[in-house]
C-alpha cells in the first residue's frame, strides 16, 4: 500500500488530480483512510495490473487520461430500469443526496484502472468488472466502451 500512497502523492498524479479538480470543480480531501488504500490494492489485484503500469501509462498519456476521467465524471449511472415493471419506485421513495462530501484524493485510482484496461487490455475489462462484483457488469462495460470511443 506504500506504493499506492506514493503514487497518489506523486507529481504526475497530482497534475491529473488538479486538472480534474479545475475542470469538474470538485472538492478533494487529501487525507485518505488506510482502508481505501487497501480497497485500491484489491482493485489492482483484481485487474491483474501493478501500480507501476498505471504510472507508465499516465506518464505518456496524461491528456487522454484527463479527458477519460472528465467524461466518466459526467456520466449518469442512475439505473432507471432497476425495478421490474409494476414495482417502480415513486419519486418520494427514491434516494436523494442530503450532503455531498469531498472526493478522497485516491478516487482516481479506480478510474485509472478502468482507463488502463480500456486502452491496453480491453478484453480484460469485463472480467475485471465481474471480479470486483460490479452490478450489471456487462451493461457497465458497454457504457465504459462507448465513453472510450468518444474520448478517442
N, C-alpha and C positions, 0 to 999 in steps of 0.2 A: 504494500500500500504506500510505501515511501515513494516508489516510482510514480504512482498516480498523483500523489501530493506534489512531488517535484514538477510533474508535467503541468498541473493546473496553476503552478506558481511560476512557470517559465515565461520568458518574454514572448515567445511565439503564441502560447495560449492566451496570454494577457492581451496581445494585439487583437486576436479574434474576439475575445470577450468584450473589449472596448468597442470594436466595430459593431458588434451585435447590440451592445448596450445603447449606443448612439442611434443606430438605425431603428431599433424597436422600442426605445425609451423604456427600458426595464430597469428595475432596481436589483442590485446584486448584493447578497450577503457574503462577505469574504470569509466568514467563519464556517467551515464545512464540518459537520459532525462526522466522527470516525465511522459510524455505521453507514453513512452514504459512500464513503471511500470503499468500504467493504462491498457495498452493492455494485459500485463501478467495477471492482475486481471480478465479481461474479459475472457481470455482463461481458467483460473481456474474455473470461474463460469460456463462456457460452458461445461467444463469437469466434473463438479459437484464433485470437489475434493478441499481440503484445502491445503495450503502451508505446514501444519504440516504432511500431507500424504506424500508429496514429501520428507520432511526431514527424516521421519521414514524409508521410502524405501531406500533412499540414504545412510543412516547410516548403513544399513545392507547389501547393495549391490553395493558398490562403484565400484568394479572391473567390474561387469557386466554392470553397468551404463556407465562406461568409454568405454567399448567395444561397447555398443549400439551407443553412441554418435559418436565414431570414425567411425563406419560402416556407420552411416547415413550421416556423412560429406563427405564420399567418394562416395555416390550415385550420379548419374547423373539424375536429374529430368527434363531435357530438353525433351519437347514433340516433337518427330519427326513427329507424325501423328496429329498435332494440326490443320492442314488445310485440307479441303476436297481435294480429287483427282482433279487435274487440277487447283487448286488455291494455290499450294505450293509457298512458298516464295523463291526467288533466294538468293544465298549467300550474294550478295551485300545489300539486304534488311533485312537480319537477324540482330537482336540486337547483339551488341558486347560490351564487357567490355572496358570502357575507363580508369577507375581508380578504383582499389579495395580499399575500405575503411576498417578500422578495425571493428571487431565484437564488439558490445556493450557487456558489462560484463554480462548482463542478458539473453543473447541469449540461454543459456542452459535451461532456464525455460520451453520454448516450447518443447524442446527435452525431458525434464524430464516428462512433462505431457504425451507425447506420450509413453514414456518408462513405466510410471506408468500404463497407460491404457492397454498396451500390456501385461504387467506382471500380473496385479491384476484384471483388468476388461476388458478383450479382447472383449467382446460382446458390450461394450460401445464405442469402438474406432470409428466405422463408424458413430454412432450418433453424437459423438463429432466433427468429421471432417465436417459433414454436418452443425452442429450448427455454426461452425466458417467459413462456406462457402468456403471451400477448393474446387477449381475447380477439377472436375473429382474425387470426394471424394472416390468413390468405388475403382477406379484404384489405387489411392494413398494408401488406406487402404491395398490393396493387396500387394503393394510393401513394405509397412512397416511390414506386417506379414511375408513376405518372408525374409526380413532383420532380423527380430526377430528370425526366425528359424535358421539362420546362426550364430547368436550371441550365441544361446543356444548350 
